[in-house]
Amino acid sequence: MAKNNEVKLSPSDKQTLQNLLKMADSVAAQALRKRDPAVDIPVRALSNVNFNERKKIIEMGKRTSQRQLFNLSQARSFMQTMLVASGTKQLIEQGKTASIRALFYRLLHTIDGTKEKTFDEQGECDNVIEDVEVLLNSLREELHLAAEPKGNIVGNLTIVDDGNEIDCTRMGRGGYGIPSIVESSVMQFRKCTAKFVLHVEKGTVWQRFNEDKFWQKHHCILTHGGGQPPRGVRRLLYRLHNELKLPVYCLLDNDPWGYYIYSVIKQGSINLAFESQRMAVPDAKFIGMRSNDFARCKLSNDVRIALTEQDRKRAKQIAEYPWFARKKAWQKEIAMMIENGFKLEVESLANKDFSFVTEEYVPQRLKEGLFLD
């Protein structure tokens, strides 16, 4: 095991450690004063989430709940909170990164004198990790916790990842796998000649764009997140937009799921509202698919996928989101999909030609500014 003084801590590491120690000192001070040790954790629920009209992102409110050691119903979760904080402190001090699964096993043991384990299952540990994130106002990645990488990038960008220079124009058909941790302490942007970022929903569609060298013809960066983009992909889009000032366009399916993915990229997610300020891209644009594309692109009836009752219900819920409710274009879009009675996938454009999406559909959208905000 490396000694603390052998590990070079980044400014972010030092700040996170300081936050961890401050929390620990507060708990210890309460105990020394013979008070019930407790921590105040922001409430992670829809009732404590607001849409900031000025910033155009979802934010967590100010409500908190107290977690006490000497409260029978809270003692277990208090213990788990301290365990997770201690585990992440060890990771930072040792200069190591671990998966949330590895942290679960690292902290898992039977409590002395009992038959009770510290955690019954992974999900229980995951919830406490999110509690610690909001408690410390730190990203999970700043706690040195990594998720399974999902998503790829290719295009006119050179990055330095953990000291290794990566030219994203020379990544072949597979592209460069987007890591779960893309913070500036480990990933830096070296050179960028791209004019914009095109984020597509699925890896299969991304493959079509990469194979057709769309990024080369249109001087851009291509990314995908394998459906719902993971935190690493969303954080990278945020950095590309805010640090390199690149517009972000989203090519997603014409269905409630595609609308939701766009919502998460643009405004942030309700579940992770405390991280929206460092992940959401309010200026992101929805470039397709659209409800009128069936007629506009003269697609075959065979590509239509009938809406289910669950689709209709979800679409109406999304239409009521504050960030969509006040936008006539989005209300018209969602209403038209429901009226059509069917949804469309981006892959349906292959009904015209395999490369119709890369050679005609997206180029026309970009040229004419045909997107939703």
C-alpha positions in Angstrom: 0.0 0.0 0.0 1.3 3.4 -1.0 2.0 5.9 1.7 0.1 9.2 1.7 3.2 11.3 1.0 3.9 9.2 -2.1 0.6 10.1 -3.8 0.4 13.4 -5.6 -3.0 14.9 -4.8 -4.8 17.2 -7.3 -6.4 20.4 -6.1 -9.8 18.6 -6.5 -8.5 15.7 -4.3 -7.3 18.1 -1.6 -10.7 19.9 -1.6 -12.6 16.6 -1.4 -10.4 15.4 1.4 -10.9 18.7 3.2 -14.7 18.2 2.9 -14.5 14.7 4.2 -12.4 15.7 7.2 -14.7 18.6 7.9 -17.6 16.2 8.1 -15.7 13.8 10.3 -14.6 16.6 12.6 -18.2 17.8 13.0 -19.4 14.3 14.0 -16.5 13.9 16.4 -17.1 17.4 18.0 -20.7 16.5 18.6 -19.7 13.3 20.3 -17.1 15.1 22.5 -19.8 17.5 23.6 -22.0 14.5 24.5 -24.5 15.3 21.8 -26.1 12.8 19.4 -23.8 12.7 16.4 -25.7 13.6 13.3 -25.3 14.8 9.7 -27.7 16.9 7.6 -28.3 15.4 4.2 -30.1 17.3 1.4 -33.4 15.5 0.5 -33.1 13.7 -2.9 -36.7 13.6 -3.9 -38.9 15.2 -6.5 -40.5 17.4 -3.8 -37.1 19.0 -3.3 -36.3 19.6 -6.9 -36.8 22.9 -8.8 -36.3 24.2 -12.3 -34.2 27.3 -12.4 -35.7 29.4 -15.1 -32.6 31.7 -15.3 -30.0 28.9 -15.5 -32.4 26.5 -17.4 -31.3 23.5 -15.3 -32.9 21.3 -12.6 -31.6 22.2 -9.2 -31.9 20.6 -5.7 -33.8 22.6 -3.1 -32.7 23.5 0.4 -34.6 20.9 2.4 -32.5 18.5 4.4 -33.1 15.5 6.7 -31.0 14.7 9.7 -29.4 11.3 10.1 -28.6 10.5 13.7 -26.5 7.8 15.4 -28.7 7.3 18.4 -32.0 7.2 16.5 -33.0 3.5 16.2 -34.5 4.0 12.7 -31.4 5.9 11.5 -28.5 4.3 13.2 -27.8 1.8 10.4 -27.9 4.5 7.6 -25.7 6.8 9.8 -23.1 3.9 10.1 -23.3 3.3 6.4 -22.7 7.0 5.6 -19.6 7.0 7.8 -18.3 3.8 6.2 -18.7 5.1 2.6 -17.0 8.4 3.6 -14.1 6.5 5.2 -13.8 4.2 2.1 -13.6 7.1 -0.4 -11.1 8.9 1.9 -8.9 5.8 1.6 -9.2 5.8 -2.2 -8.2 9.5 -2.5 -5.3 9.2 -0.1 -4.0 6.1 -1.9 -4.4 7.7 -5.3 -6.6 4.8 -6.5 -10.0 4.5 -8.2 -12.5 1.8 -7.7 -15.9 0.8 -9.0 -18.9 1.2 -6.8 -19.1 -2.6 -6.8 -15.6 -2.8 -5.4 -16.3 -0.2 -2.7 -19.4 -2.3 -1.7 -17.2 -5.4 -1.2 -14.5 -3.3 0.5 -17.0 -2.1 3.1 -19.0 -5.3 3.4 -18.5 -7.2 6.7 -20.5 -8.6 9.6 -20.8 -6.2 12.5 -18.9 -7.5 15.6 -21.2 -9.1 18.1 -24.1 -9.4 15.7 -25.3 -11.4 12.6 -26.0 -8.2 10.8 -24.0 -7.1 7.7 -23.0 -3.5 6.9 -25.0 -3.7 3.6 -27.6 -6.2 2.5 -27.1 -5.5 -1.2 -25.4 -3.2 -3.7 -28.3 -0.9 -4.2 -28.3 0.0 -0.5 -24.6 1.0 -0.8 -25.3 3.0 -4.1 -28.0 5.1 -2.3 -25.6 6.0 0.5 -22.9 6.9 -2.1 -25.3 9.4 -3.6 -26.1 10.7 -0.1 -22.3 11.3 0.5 -22.1 13.1 -2.9 -24.8 15.6 -2.0 -23.5 15.9 1.6 -20.0 16.9 0.4 -21.2 18.7 -2.8 -18.8 16.4 -4.7 -19.1 14.4 -7.8 -18.8 10.7 -7.5 -15.8 10.9 -9.7 -14.2 13.3 -7.3 -14.6 10.6 -4.7 -12.5 8.3 -6.9 -15.5 6.1 -7.8 -15.9 4.9 -11.3 -18.8 3.3 -13.2 -18.6 0.9 -16.1 -17.5 2.9 -19.2 -20.2 3.3 -21.8 -20.0 5.4 -24.9 -17.4 6.4 -27.6 -15.9 9.4 -29.2 -14.3 10.1 -32.5 -13.5 13.3 -34.4 -11.3 16.4 -34.5 -10.0 16.4 -31.0 -6.8 15.5 -29.3 -6.9 14.7 -25.5 -4.5 13.8 -22.8 -5.9 11.0 -20.7 -3.9 10.2 -17.6 -0.7 11.4 -19.3 -1.4 9.6 -22.6 -2.0 11.7 -25.7 -5.1 10.4 -27.7 -5.8 11.6 -31.2 -9.5 11.0 -31.7 -9.1 11.2 -35.5 -7.0 8.0 -35.4 -9.3 5.7 -33.4 -10.5 3.5 -36.3 -14.0 2.1 -36.4 -14.3 1.6 -32.7 -13.5 5.1 -31.6 -12.1 6.0 -28.2 -14.1 4.6 -25.3 -15.3 7.5 -23.0 -14.0 6.8 -19.5 -16.4 7.2 -16.5 -14.0 9.8 -15.0 -13.3 12.7 -17.4 -12.4 15.4 -14.9 -9.7 17.9 -15.9 -7.4 16.4 -13.3 -7.1 13.3 -15.5 -8.3 14.4 -18.9 -7.1 17.5 -20.7 -8.0 18.9 -24.1 -4.9 19.4 -26.2 -6.1 20.3 -29.7 -9.6 20.8 -31.1 -10.5 21.9 -34.7 -14.1 20.8 -34.4 -17.0 23.2 -35.0 -19.6 21.3 -33.1 -20.5 18.0 -31.2 -23.0 15.6 -32.6 -24.3 13.3 -29.9 -26.3 10.3 -31.1 -28.4 8.0 -29.0 -27.1 4.6 -29.9 -23.8 3.0 -30.7 -25.2 1.4 -33.9 -26.1 4.9 -35.3 -22.8 6.3 -34.2 -21.1 3.5 -36.1 -22.8 4.6 -39.3 -21.6 8.2 -38.8 -18.0 7.0 -38.0 -17.8 4.6 -40.9 -19.1 7.4 -43.3 -16.4 9.7 -41.9 -19.1 12.3 -41.0 -16.8 13.9 -38.5 -14.2 14.4 -41.1 -16.5 15.9 -43.8 -18.3 18.2 -41.3 -15.4 19.0 -38.9 -17.1 17.8 -35.7 -16.9 15.4 -32.8 -19.1 12.4 -32.6 -20.2 10.9 -29.3 -22.8 8.3 -28.1 -23.8 7.0 -24.7 -25.4 3.7 -25.6 -28.9 5.0 -25.0 -29.3 6.9 -21.7 -25.8 8.6 -21.5 -23.9 7.7 -18.3 -22.4 10.4 -16.1 -19.0 10.3 -17.8 -20.5 11.0 -21.2 -22.7 13.8 -19.9 -19.8 15.4 -18.0 -17.7 15.2 -21.2 -20.4 16.9 -23.2 -20.6 19.6 -20.5 -16.8 20.2 -20.7 -16.7 20.2 -24.5 -19.5 22.8 -24.6 -18.3 25.0 -21.7 -14.5 24.8 -22.1 -14.2 24.5 -25.9 -17.4 26.5 -26.6 -18.8 23.9 -29.0 -22.5 23.7 -29.8 -24.0 20.3 -28.9 -26.6 18.7 -31.2 -28.5 15.6 -30.2 -29.8 13.0 -32.7 -32.3 10.9 -30.8 -35.3 8.7 -31.5 -38.8 10.2 -32.0 -40.3 8.6 -28.9 -40.7 9.4 -25.2 -37.4 7.8 -24.4 -35.5 10.0 -26.9 -37.3 13.0 -25.5 -36.3 12.0 -22.0 -32.6 11.5 -23.0 -32.6 15.0 -24.5 -34.2 16.4 -21.3 -31.4 14.8 -19.2 -28.6 16.1 -21.4 -30.1 19.6 -21.5 -31.6 20.2 -18.1 -30.2 17.4 -15.9 -32.0 14.5 -14.3 -34.4 14.7 -11.4 -32.6 11.9 -9.6 -29.2 13.6 -9.8 -30.4 17.3 -9.6 -27.5 18.1 -7.3 -25.1 17.5 -10.2 -26.9 19.4 -12.9 -24.8 22.5 -12.6 -21.7 20.4 -13.7 -23.4 18.1 -16.2 -26.4 19.8 -17.9 -26.0 21.6 -21.2 -28.9 24.0 -21.5 -27.9 25.2 -25.0 -28.1 21.6 -26.4 -30.3 21.3 -29.5 -32.6 18.4 -30.5 -31.8 17.7 -34.2 -34.0 14.7 -34.7 -36.0 12.4 -35.2 -39.1 14.5 -35.6 -42.8 13.6 -35.7 -43.1 15.0 -39.2 -40.2 13.0 -40.6 -42.4 10.2 -41.7 -44.1 12.4 -44.3 -41.2 14.7 -44.9 -38.8 11.9 -45.7 -41.4 9.8 -47.4 -40.7 6.8 -45.3 -42.5 3.4 -45.8 -45.4 2.5 -43.5 -43.4 -0.5 -42.4 -41.0 1.6 -40.3 -43.8 2.9 -38.0 -43.8 1.5 -34.4 -47.1 1.7 -32.7 -47.3 3.7 -29.5 -48.2 1.7 -26.4 -50.4 3.1 -23.6 -47.2 3.4 -21.5 -45.7 5.5 -24.3 -48.7 7.8 -24.4 -48.7 8.2 -20.7 -44.9 8.9 -20.6 -45.2 11.4 -23.4 -47.9 13.3 -21.6 -45.7 13.3 -18.4 -42.7 14.7 -20.3 -44.9 17.4 -21.9 -45.7 18.6 -18.4 -42.1 19.0 -17.4 -41.6 22.8 -16.7 -38.8 23.0 -19.2 -41.1 21.6 -22.0 -44.5 22.9 -20.8 -43.7 26.6 -21.8 -42.4 25.7 -25.2 -45.0 25.7 -28.0 -42.7 23.9 -30.4 -42.2 21.0 -28.0 -45.9 20.8 -27.1 -46.7 20.6 -30.9 -44.0 17.9 -31.4 -45.2 15.7 -28.6 -48.9 16.2 -29.5 -48.1 15.3 -33.1 -46.4 12.0 -32.1 -49.4 11.0 -30.0 -51.8 12.0 -32.8 -49.7 10.0 -35.3 -50.0 7.0 -33.0 -46.5 5.8 -33.8 -42.9 6.5 -33.0 -39.8 6.5 -35.2 -36.2 5.3 -34.6 -33.2 7.1 -36.2 -32.4 3.8 -37.9 -35.7 4.0 -39.8 -34.0 6.5 -42.2 -32.1 3.5 -43.6 -35.4 2.8 -45.3 -34.3 5.4 -47.8 -30.6 4.5 -47.9 -28.1 3.2 -45.4 -26.3 6.6 -45.5 -29.3 8.8 -45.8 -29.0 9.9 -42.2 -25.3 11.0 -42.7 -25.4 12.3 -46.2 -28.8 14.1 -46.3 -30.8 14.1 -43.1 -28.4 15.6 -40.6 -26.5 17.9 -43.1 -29.9 19.4 -44.1 -30.9 19.9 -40.5 -27.6 21.6 -39.7 -27.7 23.8 -42.8 -31.3 25.0 -42.3 -31.2 25.0 -38.5 -34.1 22.6 -38.3 -33.9 21.6 -34.6 -35.8 22.0 -31.4 -34.5 23.9 -28.4 
